[in-house]
Amino acid sequence: MKSWKVINLGRRVLRRAGIGIVGLLALIQMGGALSTAASMLVSLAFYALAFGGKFALGFIFLLLVHELGHVAASRIVGLRATGPTFIPFIGAIISLNRAPVNAKMTANIAIGGPAAGTLSALVCLAFYLWSDSTLILVLAYTACLLNLFNLIPCAPLDGERIAAAISPRLWWIGSLVIGGVFLYTCNILILIIFLFSLFELWRGEDHQDSSYYQLTATQRLNVAWWYFGLLSVLGITTLYTLDLLK
């Protein structure tokens, strides 16, 4: 009897999850504030079931800050972006009203997310040092990992778009790193990212107009300062928060 109850419970959970995902896909097509709010609530429900309500609220906030960083950066370079649409256990996405004209513009938009995310990690760490809240410390560590992961220079992560403005050769390093992460975690989503990165390596730069990657040395250096600066700050903060968690 118990086994049948477990099976029926599993079926109900899968059915509700399927309904939620179908509804979320429909909301993505609607766009706007309604899509952002509804998809955020759906993701919040999934994360709360997996990790608990308090952490889920904090994690959704970290994702929101990251994506709003992209939105703000797109406005700065003269493009408009939709509000973020959240997808459970994948993250969130934004859509631009038109494509960036070159790799530098794309990199600027990509940097906006990790830059805002780094700031959120530092704010969480500051609140922990003031409040001594373990939850806030875990969120600070999570923010560090989330944004460090996004800076890996492989498609479809932010790091791939940033690296394109420094040197597309960094994509090879990114694919090796994400491949190593998969071997360590055996996570199916990481495998999908790894395969996608290999596909983008195979396509190379041929899918873009040759002028897209023609940047000055100063432009490449400016992107590099931001990229390696964020990596350094996040790396140090990750090690510090990890030490506090021990």
C-alpha positions as CSV (number, residue, x, y, z in Angstrom):
1,M,0.0,0.0,0.0
2,K,2.8,2.4,0.9
3,S,4.5,1.8,-2.4
4,W,1.3,2.7,-4.3
5,K,0.9,5.9,-2.3
6,V,4.4,6.9,-3.2
7,I,3.8,6.2,-6.9
8,N,0.5,8.2,-6.8
9,L,2.2,11.1,-5.0
10,G,5.0,11.0,-7.6
11,R,2.4,11.1,-10.4
12,R,0.7,14.1,-8.9
13,V,3.9,16.0,-8.4
14,L,5.0,15.3,-12.0
15,R,1.5,16.3,-13.3
16,R,1.6,19.6,-11.4
17,A,5.2,20.3,-12.5
18,G,4.3,19.6,-16.1
19,I,1.3,22.0,-15.9
20,G,3.5,24.6,-14.3
21,I,6.2,24.4,-17.0
22,V,3.6,24.5,-19.8
23,G,2.1,27.6,-18.2
24,L,5.5,29.2,-17.8
25,L,6.3,28.6,-21.5
26,A,3.1,30.4,-22.4
27,L,3.9,33.3,-20.1
28,I,7.4,33.6,-21.8
29,Q,5.5,34.4,-25.0
30,M,3.5,37.1,-23.3
31,G,6.5,39.1,-22.2
32,G,6.5,42.2,-20.0
33,A,6.0,42.7,-16.3
34,L,3.4,39.9,-16.1
35,S,5.8,37.4,-17.5
36,T,8.5,38.5,-15.0
37,A,6.2,38.3,-12.0
38,A,4.5,35.1,-12.9
39,S,7.7,33.3,-13.9
40,M,9.3,34.5,-10.7
41,L,6.5,33.0,-8.6
42,V,6.7,29.7,-10.5
43,S,10.4,29.5,-10.0
44,L,10.0,30.5,-6.4
45,A,7.6,27.6,-5.8
46,F,10.0,25.1,-7.4
47,Y,13.0,26.4,-5.4
48,A,11.0,26.4,-2.2
49,L,10.1,22.8,-2.7
50,A,13.8,21.9,-3.3
51,F,15.6,24.1,-0.8
52,G,13.1,25.7,1.6
53,G,11.2,29.0,1.4
54,K,13.7,31.3,3.0
55,F,16.6,30.3,0.8
56,A,14.3,30.3,-2.3
57,L,13.3,33.9,-1.7
58,G,17.0,34.9,-1.3
59,F,18.0,33.0,-4.4
60,I,15.3,34.5,-6.5
61,F,16.4,37.9,-5.4
62,L,20.0,37.1,-6.4
63,L,18.9,36.0,-9.8
64,L,16.8,39.1,-10.2
65,V,19.7,41.4,-9.3
66,H,21.9,39.6,-11.8
67,E,19.4,39.9,-14.6
68,L,18.6,43.6,-13.8
69,G,22.3,44.2,-14.2
70,H,22.0,43.0,-17.8
71,V,18.9,45.2,-18.3
72,A,20.6,48.3,-16.9
73,A,23.7,47.6,-19.0
74,S,21.6,47.3,-22.2
75,R,20.0,50.7,-21.5
76,I,23.5,52.2,-21.1
77,V,24.6,51.0,-24.5
78,G,21.4,52.2,-26.1
79,L,19.4,49.0,-26.4
80,R,16.2,48.1,-24.6
81,A,15.6,44.7,-22.9
82,T,12.5,43.0,-21.6
83,G,12.2,42.2,-17.9
84,P,13.7,38.9,-17.0
85,T,11.8,35.6,-17.4
86,F,12.6,33.0,-14.8
87,I,13.0,29.3,-15.7
88,P,13.3,26.9,-12.7
89,F,16.7,25.3,-12.2
90,I,18.1,27.1,-15.3
91,G,18.0,30.7,-14.3
92,A,16.5,33.6,-16.1
93,I,16.7,35.2,-19.6
94,I,16.1,38.7,-21.1
95,S,15.4,39.6,-24.7
96,L,16.9,42.6,-26.5
97,N,14.9,44.8,-29.0
98,R,17.8,44.5,-31.5
99,A,21.2,42.8,-31.8
100,P,24.3,44.5,-30.5
101,V,26.5,45.9,-33.3
102,N,29.8,44.5,-32.2
103,A,31.5,42.3,-29.6
104,K,32.2,45.2,-27.3
105,M,28.6,46.2,-27.0
106,T,27.7,42.5,-26.3
107,A,30.4,42.2,-23.7
108,N,29.2,45.4,-21.9
109,I,25.7,43.9,-21.6
110,A,27.1,40.6,-20.5
111,I,29.3,42.2,-17.8
112,G,26.3,44.0,-16.3
113,G,24.9,40.7,-14.8
114,P,28.0,39.5,-13.0
115,A,28.9,43.0,-11.9
116,A,25.5,43.4,-10.2
117,G,25.7,39.9,-8.9
118,T,29.2,40.6,-7.4
119,L,27.7,43.6,-5.7
120,S,24.8,41.5,-4.3
121,A,27.4,39.0,-2.9
122,L,29.3,41.7,-1.2
123,V,26.1,43.2,0.3
124,C,25.1,39.8,1.6
125,L,28.5,39.3,3.1
126,A,28.3,42.8,4.8
127,F,24.9,41.9,6.2
128,Y,26.3,38.6,7.5
129,L,29.1,40.4,9.3
130,W,26.6,42.7,10.9
131,S,23.8,40.1,11.7
132,D,25.7,36.8,12.0
133,S,22.9,35.1,10.0
134,T,23.9,31.8,8.5
135,L,21.2,32.1,5.8
136,I,22.7,35.4,4.6
137,L,26.2,33.9,4.6
138,V,24.9,30.9,2.5
139,L,23.3,33.4,0.1
140,A,26.6,35.4,-0.1
141,Y,28.4,32.1,-1.0
142,T,25.7,31.2,-3.5
143,A,25.9,34.6,-5.2
144,C,29.6,34.1,-5.6
145,L,29.3,30.7,-7.1
146,L,26.4,31.8,-9.4
147,N,28.3,34.7,-10.9
148,L,31.7,32.8,-11.0
149,F,29.9,30.1,-13.0
150,N,28.4,32.6,-15.4
151,L,31.9,34.1,-16.1
152,I,33.2,30.8,-17.5
153,P,34.1,31.7,-21.1
154,C,31.8,29.2,-22.9
155,A,28.4,29.4,-24.5
156,P,25.7,30.1,-23.5
157,L,27.1,31.8,-20.3
158,D,27.9,35.4,-19.9
159,G,31.6,34.7,-19.9
160,E,31.4,33.6,-23.6
161,R,30.1,37.0,-24.7
162,I,32.7,38.8,-22.6
163,A,35.6,36.6,-23.8
164,A,34.6,37.3,-27.4
165,A,35.6,40.9,-27.0
166,I,39.0,39.9,-25.4
167,S,39.9,36.9,-27.5
168,P,37.6,34.1,-28.9
169,R,40.5,31.7,-28.1
170,L,39.3,31.9,-24.5
171,W,36.3,29.8,-25.5
172,W,38.6,26.8,-25.7
173,I,39.6,27.3,-22.0
174,G,35.9,27.8,-21.1
175,S,34.9,24.5,-22.7
176,L,37.7,22.7,-20.9
177,V,36.6,24.2,-17.6
178,I,32.9,23.4,-18.1
179,G,33.9,19.9,-19.1
180,G,35.8,19.5,-15.9
181,V,32.8,20.8,-13.9
182,F,30.7,18.1,-15.5
183,L,33.1,15.4,-14.7
184,Y,33.1,16.6,-11.1
185,T,29.4,17.0,-10.7
186,C,27.9,14.6,-13.3
187,N,25.1,17.1,-13.6
188,I,22.9,16.8,-16.8
189,L,22.5,20.6,-17.1
190,I,26.2,21.0,-17.1
191,L,26.5,18.3,-19.8
192,I,24.1,20.3,-22.0
193,I,26.1,23.4,-21.5
194,F,29.3,21.6,-22.3
195,L,27.8,20.2,-25.6
196,F,26.4,23.6,-26.5
197,S,29.9,25.1,-25.9
198,L,31.4,22.5,-28.2
199,F,28.9,23.3,-30.9
200,E,29.7,27.0,-30.6
201,L,33.4,26.2,-30.9
202,W,32.7,24.3,-34.1
203,R,30.8,27.3,-35.5
204,G,33.6,29.6,-34.4
205,E,33.4,33.2,-35.5
206,D,32.0,32.5,-39.0
207,H,28.3,33.0,-37.9
208,Q,29.0,36.8,-37.3
209,D,30.0,39.5,-39.7
210,S,33.8,40.0,-39.7
211,S,33.4,43.5,-38.5
212,Y,31.7,42.3,-35.3
213,Y,35.0,41.2,-33.8
214,Q,37.1,44.2,-35.1
215,L,37.8,46.1,-31.9
216,T,40.7,48.3,-30.9
217,A,43.3,47.2,-28.4
218,T,41.9,49.8,-25.9
219,Q,38.4,48.3,-26.2
220,R,39.7,44.8,-25.6
221,L,41.8,45.9,-22.6
222,N,38.8,47.7,-21.0
223,V,36.7,44.5,-21.3
224,A,39.6,42.5,-19.9
225,W,40.0,44.8,-16.9
226,W,36.3,44.3,-16.0
227,Y,36.4,40.5,-16.7
228,F,39.5,39.6,-14.7
229,G,38.6,42.2,-12.0
230,L,35.3,40.5,-11.4
231,L,36.9,37.0,-11.4
232,S,39.4,38.2,-8.8
233,V,36.8,39.8,-6.5
234,L,34.5,36.8,-6.8
235,G,37.3,34.3,-6.3
236,I,38.6,36.0,-3.1
237,T,35.0,36.5,-1.8
238,T,34.2,32.8,-2.5
239,L,37.2,31.5,-0.6
240,Y,36.4,33.9,2.3
241,T,32.8,32.9,2.6
242,L,33.6,29.2,2.2
243,D,36.1,29.6,5.1
244,L,33.4,31.3,7.2
245,L,31.0,28.4,6.5
246,K,33.4,25.8,7.8
